[in-house]
Amino acid sequence: MRKTTRWVGLDVHAESIAVAVAETDGPIRSLGIIPNRFESLRKLIKKLGPPSELTACYEAGPTGYVVYWQLTQLDVHCEVVAPTLVPTKPGDRVKTDRRDAEKLARCYRSGDLTSVWVPDEDHEALRDLVRAREAAKKDQLRAITASRSSCFAEASVLLRK
């Protein structure tokens, strides 16, 4: 059974990750920004303590689930949370990476976050295939429409003569 003593909030971007930690009792600390690389995550986890005492979260977004897979590979419990369900205070409009990471750590510690289902690599590959097919069908439709438009334009020119 996992005994969590540190909740880690991660604000993940393509090139960087802002990190904040909430202890069981005490304030939330910002640990700064690390590069979005596996080696940097490994060093961070090693610095924070035993993986069995850590639990991490980050918002679902365009970066996908790579960070989730990397953290679970390091034996750290990780959850991907729905960004639309992260509680926000009215009037709190200033968004920075550090503040977002601290808010995630704080809300995660208090249990206010809702996690999303994380697909495994097979499901992710299937989703990529479906997206590629949809893009190809859109391209095909655009080409057909452009071709028909060109034909109608030429026909109208011929009819005017």
KEVODO-904380 format. One record per residue: residue in three letters; x, y, z of N, C-alpha, C in turn; chain. Coordinates in steps of 0.001 Angstrom, whole numbers, plus 524288, in hexadecimal, padded with zeros to 5 digits. Layout:
{'ala',{X,Y,Z},{X,Y,Z},{X,Y,Z},'A'}
...
//
This chain:
{'met',{80348,7FB5B,80000},{80000,80000,80000},{8036F,804DB,80000},'A'}
{'arg',{80205,808A5,7FCD7},{8050A,80D74,7FC64},{803A8,81130,800CF},'A'}
{'lys',{807B1,81368,8032C},{806E3,81774,80715},{80909,81C80,804CA},'A'}
{'thr',{8058D,81FC1,802D0},{80734,8248B,8003E},{808A6,828A2,8044D},'A'}
{'thr',{80D4C,82ABF,803C7},{80EE7,82F0D,8072B},{8100C,833F5,8040A},'A'}
{'arg',{81066,83368,7FED8},{81163,837EA,7FB7E},{80DFB,8378E,7F69D},'A'}
{'trp',{80B47,83BE5,7F58A},{80826,83C53,7F0D3},{80B02,84004,7ED26},'A'}
{'val',{80BEF,83E35,7E86D},{80EF3,8412F,7E4A7},{80B4B,8432D,7E065},'A'}
{'gly',{80B42,84851,7DFA6},{8083F,84AB7,7DB74},{80BE5,84C25,7D705},'A'}
{'leu',{80A92,84A87,7D250},{80DE0,84B84,7CDC5},{80AD2,84EAA,7C9BD},'A'}
{'asp',{80D0F,852FC,7C7FB},{80ACD,855EF,7C3A7},{80E23,854AA,7BEE1},'A'}
{'val',{80C30,8512C,7BB91},{80F48,84ED9,7B75E},{80E9C,851DB,7B248},'A'}
{'his',{81301,8530D,7AFD4},{81326,8556D,7AAA7},{816B7,85224,7A730},'A'}
{'ala',{81701,8536B,7A23E},{81A1B,8504C,79E93},{81FDD,8503C,7A00E},'A'}
{'glu',{821F1,8549C,7A1D9},{8278A,854FC,7A300},{828D7,85523,7A8CF},'A'}
{'ser',{824FF,85657,7AC26},{8262D,85709,7B1B5},{821C4,85504,7B523},'A'}
{'ile',{82316,85437,7BA1A},{81F4C,8528E,7BE07},{82033,855D7,7C2E8},'A'}
{'ala',{81C26,858A6,7C4A7},{81C69,85B7B,7C99A},{81AC2,857B3,7CDE5},'A'}
{'val',{81DB0,857B7,7D234},{81CE0,853D6,7D652},{81BB5,8568F,7DB7E},'A'}
{'ala',{817B3,8549C,7DE44},{8167D,8566C,7E38A},{81533,851AA,7E6E0},'A'}
{'val',{8167C,8520A,7EBEC},{815AC,84DA5,7EF84},{81292,84F76,7F437},'A'}
{'ala',{80EB7,84C54,7F5BC},{80BB8,84D44,7FA7D},{80CE3,848D4,7FE45},'A'}
{'glu',{80EBC,84A38,802DC},{80FC1,84659,806F5},{80AA0,84522,809C0},'A'}
{'thr',{80A9E,84117,80D05},{805F2,83FB3,80FF0},{8041B,84449,81340},'A'}
{'asp',{807BF,846C4,815DF},{80679,84B88,818CB},{80A99,84F9B,8177A},'A'}
{'gly',{808CD,85416,8161B},{80C79,85835,814B5},{80B0A,85AD4,80FA0},'A'}
{'pro',{80E15,85EB8,80E3A},{80CE5,861BB,80985},{80E6E,85ED7,80489},'A'}
{'ile',{80C79,860D1,80049},{80DD9,85EAC,7FB27},{812D1,86168,7F95F},'A'}
{'arg',{816A2,85E47,7F792},{81B9D,86078,7F5C1},{81C0C,85FDC,7EFDE},'A'}
{'ser',{81DCF,863F4,7ED60},{81F04,86395,7E7D6},{824B4,861DF,7E754},'A'}
{'leu',{825A0,85DE4,7E425},{82AF1,85BF5,7E369},{82D60,85DF1,7DE5A},'A'}
{'gly',{82A95,86146,7DB92},{82CBD,86389,7D6D4},{82AF8,860AF,7D1F0},'A'}
{'ile',{82E01,8616C,7CDD9},{82CB7,85F45,7C8B8},{83114,85B9E,7C6FD},'A'}
{'ile',{82F85,85714,7C50C},{83351,8534A,7C313},{83229,85254,7BD4A},'A'}
{'pro',{83604,8507C,7BA5A},{834F9,84F15,7B4E5},{8314F,84A5D,7B493},'A'}
{'asn',{82E24,84A37,7B08E},{82A8F,845D3,7AFD4},{82D84,8414E,7AD40},'A'}
{'arg',{830BC,83EC4,7B06C},{833E8,83A4D,7AEB8},{83398,83615,7B2F8},'A'}
{'phe',{833FD,83133,7B162},{833A3,82CE0,7B511},{837E3,82D32,7B93F},'A'}
{'glu',{83CA5,82E7C,7B7A9},{84100,82EC9,7BB61},{83FFD,832F0,7BF91},'A'}
{'ser',{83DB7,8375C,7BE00},{83C7F,83B82,7C1C1},{83852,839B7,7C59A},'A'}
{'leu',{83459,836E8,7C3AE},{83052,834CA,7C72A},{832AB,830D3,7CAF4},'A'}
{'arg',{83622,82D87,7C901},{8389A,8299D,7CC58},{83BAC,82C34,7D0BE},'A'}
{'lys',{83EA6,8304A,7CF74},{841A6,83321,7D371},{83E09,835BF,7D769},'A'}
{'leu',{839BA,837F3,7D586},{835F8,83A80,7D900},{833B9,83695,7DCDE},'A'}
{'ile',{83218,8321A,7DAF6},{82FC7,82E1B,7DE5E},{833C9,82C33,7E256},'A'}
{'lys',{83886,82B83,7E09D},{83CB1,829CF,7E42C},{83D8B,82DDD,7E87D},'A'}
{'lys',{83D31,832E0,7E714},{83DF9,83725,7EAD1},{8396D,83785,7EEAF},'A'}
{'leu',{834A9,83649,7ECE8},{8300F,836EB,7F03F},{82F65,83290,7F43B},'A'}
{'gly',{831CC,82E1A,7F355},{8315C,829E7,7F720},{82F6C,824EC,7F4AD},'A'}
{'pro',{82E23,8210D,7F7EB},{82C6F,81C00,7F5DB},{82766,81C8B,7F2A0},'A'}
{'pro',{82737,81A17,7EE1E},{82282,81A6E,7EAD4},{81D8B,8189A,7ED8B},'A'}
{'ser',{81E11,81518,7F159},{81969,81320,7F40F},{816C6,81755,7F755},'A'}
{'glu',{8198E,81B8F,7F88B},{8174E,81FCB,7FBA9},{815A2,82471,7F852},'A'}
{'leu',{81625,823F4,7F334},{814CB,82836,7EFAA},{80FEE,826F0,7EC8F},'A'}
{'thr',{80CFF,82AE7,7EB58},{808BB,82A70,7E79F},{80892,82F7F,7E482},'A'}
{'ala',{80832,82F0E,7DF6C},{808A5,8339A,7DC09},{803C8,83434,7D8AB},'A'}
{'cys',{802EB,838FE,7D6E1},{7FE9C,839F5,7D347},{80017,83E59,7CF92},'A'}
{'tyr',{7FD9F,83E44,7CB0A},{7FE1B,8429D,7C75C},{7F92D,842D8,7C415},'A'}
{'glu',{7F843,8475B,7C199},{7F393,8481B,7BE7D},{7F419,84580,7B92B},'A'}
{'ala',{7EFDC,8431A,7B771},{7EFB9,840E2,7B230},{7F038,8455C,7AE4C},'A'}
{'gly',{7F30B,8445E,7AA21},{7F3BD,8487C,7A643},{7F665,84684,7A166},'A'}
{'pro',{7F86E,84A1B,79E53},{7FAB8,848A0,7994C},{7FFC6,8457D,799B8},'A'}
{'thr',{80222,84548,79E58},{806FA,8424D,79EE5},{805FC,83C75,79F5C},'A'}
{'gly',{80113,83AF0,7A00C},{7FFC4,83567,7A031},{800EA,832DD,7A56F},'A'}
{'tyr',{8020D,82DD4,7A53A},{8029A,82AB2,7A9FB},{80829,828B9,7AAD2},'A'}
{'val',{80BE1,82AF4,7A821},{81148,82916,7A88C},{81352,829B6,7AE1C},'A'}
{'val',{81237,82E24,7B092},{81414,82F10,7B5ED},{811A2,82B0B,7B9A4},'A'}
{'tyr',{80CAE,829D6,7B8D2},{80A1F,825D1,7BC03},{80CFA,8209C,7BB87},'A'}
{'trp',{80E0C,81F04,7B6B2},{810B8,81A03,7B5D4},{8162E,81A0F,7B828},'A'}
{'gln',{818E5,81E84,7B7D8},{81E27,81EDE,7BA0E},{81DFC,81E80,7BFFE},'A'}
{'leu',{81A4B,82129,7C27B},{819F1,82101,7C833},{81860,81B94,7CA20},'A'}
{'thr',{814C2,8190E,7C776},{81351,813CA,7C92D},{817CE,80FFB,7C856},'A'}
{'gln',{81AFA,810F5,7C469},{81FAD,80DC0,7C39D},{82376,80E69,7C82F},'A'}
{'leu',{8236B,8130A,7CAA6},{826BC,8141A,7CF33},{82407,8128A,7D453},'A'}
{'asp',{81FA4,80FC5,7D3FA},{81C96,80DED,7D87F},{81A1A,8124F,7DBA4},'A'}
{'val',{81906,816B2,7D931},{81650,81B06,7DBC1},{810A0,81AD6,7DA1D},'A'}
{'his',{80D1D,81B05,7DDF3},{8078A,81B33,7DCB8},{8066B,82079,7DA2F},'A'}
{'cys',{803EB,82068,7D5B4},{802DF,82536,7D2CD},{7FD48,8252C,7D0DE},'A'}
{'glu',{7FADE,829BE,7D0E1},{7F5A2,82A5A,7CEB8},{7F5AE,82EF5,7CAF7},'A'}
{'val',{7F2CE,82E61,7C6C7},{7F1FC,832A3,7C319},{7EC98,834CC,7C44F},'A'}
{'val',{7EC3E,839E7,7C537},{7E750,83C40,7C6EC},{7E4DF,83F72,7C28C},'A'}
{'ala',{7DFC4,83FF1,7C2DC},{7DCD8,842FE,7BF02},{7DDA6,848CE,7C01F},'A'}
{'pro',{7DFCE,84BC9,7BC6B},{7E0DF,85153,7BD6C},{7DBF2,85487,7BE64},'A'}
{'thr',{7D798,852F1,7BC21},{7D2C4,855EE,7BCE8},{7D074,85527,7C24D},'A'}
{'leu',{7D235,85114,7C50F},{7D014,84FF8,7CA3E},{7D3B6,851A1,7CEB1},'A'}
{'val',{7D7EB,85465,7CD70},{7DB5C,85672,7D184},{7D8B9,85B41,7D3CE},'A'}
{'pro',{7D7DD,85B56,7D8F8},{7D528,85FC9,7DB58},{7D839,864E3,7DAA4},'A'}
{'thr',{7D56F,86905,7D965},{7D7E3,86E2F,7D8EB},{7D4E3,87213,7DC3C},'A'}
{'lys',{7D7B3,875CA,7DE72},{7D547,879E0,7E18E},{7D36F,87E35,7DDE7},'A'}
{'pro',{7CF0A,880A4,7DF17},{7CD59,88505,7DBDC},{7D157,8897C,7DC36},'A'}
{'gly',{7D2B0,88BAE,7D7DA},{7D668,89001,7D7C6},{7DC13,88E53,7D781},'A'}
{'asp',{7DD10,8893D,7D7D6},{7E275,88752,7D78C},{7E3E3,8868C,7D1D5},'A'}
{'arg',{7E58F,88AD1,7CF4C},{7E66C,88AA3,7C9AC},{7EC23,88A4D,7C827},'A'}
{'val',{7EF98,88B30,7CBD7},{7F525,88AF4,7CA96},{7F6D1,88541,7CA60},'A'}
{'lys',{7F88E,88395,7C5C3},{7FA35,87E26,7C51D},{7FFFF,87E06,7C3DC},'A'}
{'thr',{802E5,87B68,7C724},{80866,87A65,7C60C},{80950,87496,7C6DD},'A'}
{'asp',{80D7C,872A2,7C4AF},{80EAE,86D10,7C54B},{80F54,86BA3,7CB08},'A'}
{'arg',{81214,86EF0,7CDED},{81303,86DEB,7D378},{80DDA,86DC2,7D67B},'A'}
{'arg',{80A7D,8719C,7D597},{80576,871BB,7D852},{80214,86D07,7D6E5},'A'}
{'asp',{8021C,86B91,7D1E7},{7FF06,86708,7D046},{800EC,8620E,7D2ED},'A'}
{'ala',{8060F,86159,7D345},{80838,85CB5,7D5D7},{806D7,85CB1,7DBAB},'A'}
{'glu',{8072D,8613F,7DE2A},{805CF,86197,7E3BB},{80004,86079,7E496},'A'}
{'lys',{7FCBA,86286,7E121},{7F720,8618E,7E1A4},{7F5E2,85BC3,7E0F7},'A'}
{'leu',{7F878,85941,7DD3D},{7F7A2,853A1,7DC81},{7F945,85095,7E15B},'A'}
{'ala',{7FDCE,851E4,7E392},{7FF9F,84F24,7E847},{7FBCB,84FF9,7ECCC},'A'}
{'arg',{7F9FE,854C6,7ED80},{7F65F,85608,7F1C2},{7F130,8531D,7F110},'A'}
{'cys',{7EEFB,85361,7EC6F},{7E9F3,850CF,7EB71},{7EA6D,84AE0,7EBA2},'A'}
{'tyr',{7EED7,848E0,7E9ED},{7EFB0,84333,7EA09},{7EFFF,84141,7EFA1},'A'}
{'arg',{7F2C0,8442E,7F2EE},{7F32F,842BA,7F873},{7EDD1,842BB,7FB0D},'A'}
{'ser',{7EA74,84677,7F9AD},{7E554,846CF,7FC29},{7E13D,8433E,7F9A0},'A'}
{'gly',{7E2A6,840BB,7F53F},{7DF14,83D16,7F2BB},{7DAFE,83FA8,7EF44},'A'}
{'asp',{7DC11,8445B,7ED56},{7D848,84745,7EA31},{7D8BA,8465B,7E450},'A'}
{'leu',{7DC2A,842E3,7E29E},{7DD06,84229,7DD09},{7DA6A,83D2F,7DB08},'A'}
{'thr',{7D8BB,83D5C,7D625},{7D64B,838E3,7D39C},{7D9F9,836D6,7CF6E},'A'}
{'ser',{7DB65,831E8,7CFEA},{7DF10,82FB9,7CC1B},{7DC2F,82DBD,7C74C},'A'}
{'val',{7DF14,82D41,7C30E},{7DCEE,82B47,7BE2A},{7DF56,825F8,7BD08},'A'}
{'trp',{7DCD2,82308,7B998},{7DED9,81DF4,7B809},{7E398,81EC1,7B493},'A'}
{'val',{7E7C1,81BEF,7B5C2},{7EC8F,81C54,7B2B1},{7ECFF,8177E,7AF45},'A'}
{'pro',{7ED02,8184D,7AA1F},{7ED74,813BE,7A6A7},{7F2EB,8116E,7A6DB},'A'}
{'asp',{7F33D,80C5D,7A5F3},{7F866,809FB,7A589},{7FA81,80B1F,7A00F},'A'}
{'glu',{7FF28,80950,79EF4},{801A4,80AA4,799FE},{7FEB6,80865,79553},'A'}
{'asp',{7FC36,803DA,795F7},{7F92D,80192,791AA},{7F464,804F0,79066},'A'}
{'his',{7F197,80696,79479},{7ED12,80A00,7939D},{7EEC2,80F2D,79128},'A'}
{'glu',{7F318,8113D,792FE},{7F50C,81638,790E3},{7F66E,815AC,78B19},'A'}
{'ala',{7F8C8,81144,789A1},{7FA0D,8105C,7841C},{7F514,80FFB,780D8},'A'}
{'leu',{7F114,80D6B,782E6},{7EC21,80D09,78023},{7E9A2,8126B,77F7F},'A'}
{'arg',{7E9CF,8159B,78393},{7E7B1,81AE5,7833C},{7EAA1,81E1D,77F28},'A'}
{'asp',{7EFC2,81D82,77EEF},{7F2D8,8203E,77AF3},{7F13B,81E88,7757A},'A'}
{'leu',{7F046,8197C,774D5},{7EE9C,81772,76FBF},{7E94F,819B9,76E2F},'A'}
{'val',{7E5B2,819F3,771DE},{7E08A,81C2A,770BE},{7E102,821EC,76F4A},'A'}
{'arg',{7E43E,824DD,7722D},{7E50F,82A68,770EB},{7E763,82B12,76B7E},'A'}
{'ala',{7EB1A,827B0,76A1A},{7ED88,82803,764EF},{7E98A,826D9,760B0},'A'}
{'arg',{7E626,82307,76187},{7E220,821C5,75DAB},{7DE5F,82656,75D08},'A'}
{'glu',{7DCBF,828BB,7616B},{7D934,82D34,76115},{7DBB9,831B3,75E14},'A'}
{'ala',{7E0AD,832A4,75EF8},{7E36E,836C9,75C2B},{7E3B8,83590,75656},'A'}
{'ala',{7E4AD,830A5,754FB},{7E4F0,82F1A,74F76},{7DF9B,82FC1,74CD6},'A'}
{'lys',{7DB60,82E5F,74F93},{7D628,82F05,74D5E},{7D4E1,834CC,74C86},'A'}
{'lys',{7D682,8382A,75028},{7D5AF,83DD1,74F72},{7D8B4,83FD4,74AC4},'A'}
{'asp',{7DD90,83E18,74A3F},{7E0BE,83FA9,745BC},{7DE3A,83DD5,740A9},'A'}
{'gln',{7DC28,83914,7409B},{7D99A,836FA,73BF6},{7D4CC,83A45,73A8F},'A'}
{'leu',{7D1B8,83BB0,73E75},{7CD14,83ED8,73D89},{7CE90,84440,73B6C},'A'}
{'arg',{7D2A9,84697,73D9B},{7D47F,84BAD,73BA7},{7D62D,84B4C,735F7},'A'}
{'ala',{7D8F4,8471F,73494},{7DAC8,8466A,72F36},{7D627,845C0,72B81},'A'}
{'ile',{7D248,842C5,72D0A},{7CDA9,84204,729C2},{7CACF,8472F,72906},'A'}
{'thr',{7CA23,84A1D,72D4E},{7C77B,84F25,72D05},{7CA73,852ED,72985},'A'}
{'ala',{7CF95,8531B,72A09},{7D2C1,8568D,726C7},{7D25D,854FD,7210E},'A'}
{'ser',{7D25F,84FF8,71FF8},{7D1F2,84E0B,71AA2},{7CCAF,84F8C,7183E},'A'}
{'arg',{7C88B,84EC9,71B24},{7C34E,8502F,7193B},{7C2D9,8560F,7186E},'A'}
{'ser',{7C501,85905,71C02},{7C4DE,85EB1,71B90},{7C7A9,86074,716A3},'A'}
{'ser',{7CC13,85E0F,7158E},{7CF14,85F50,710DC},{7CBF8,85DF2,70BF8},'A'}
{'cys',{7C95E,85981,70BFB},{7C638,857E3,7077F},{7C1B1,85BA8,7069E},'A'}
{'phe',{7BF0C,85D3E,70ACF},{7BAA6,860DF,70A4E},{7BC7F,86629,70853},'A'}
{'ala',{7C121,867E0,70A17},{7C33A,86CE9,70851},{7C45F,86CC6,70285},'A'}
{'glu',{7C6C1,86878,700C4},{7C7F4,867EE,6FB25},{7C2ED,86793,6F7F4},'A'}
{'ala',{7BF0C,864D5,6F9E8},{7BA24,86452,6F71C},{7B768,8698C,6F68F},'A'}
{'ser',{7B77F,86C9F,6FAAC},{7B4ED,871BE,6FA52},{7B7BB,87556,6F67A},'A'}
{'val',{7BCDA,874FB,6F60E},{7BFD7,8780C,6F247},{7BE58,87661,6ECBE},'A'}
{'leu',{7BDE7,87140,6EBC7},{7BC74,86F43,6E6A3},{7B6E9,870BC,6E525},'A'}
{'leu',{7B36A,870D7,6E8E7},{7ADFE,87232,6E7D4},{7AD5C,877F3,6E67F},'A'}
{'arg',{7B0BE,87B48,6E879},{7B06B,880E2,6E764},{7B208,88228,6E1C4},'A'}
{'lys',{7B51F,87EC3,6DF6A},{7B70D,87FDE,6DA20},{7B2FF,87F47,6D61A},'A'}
//
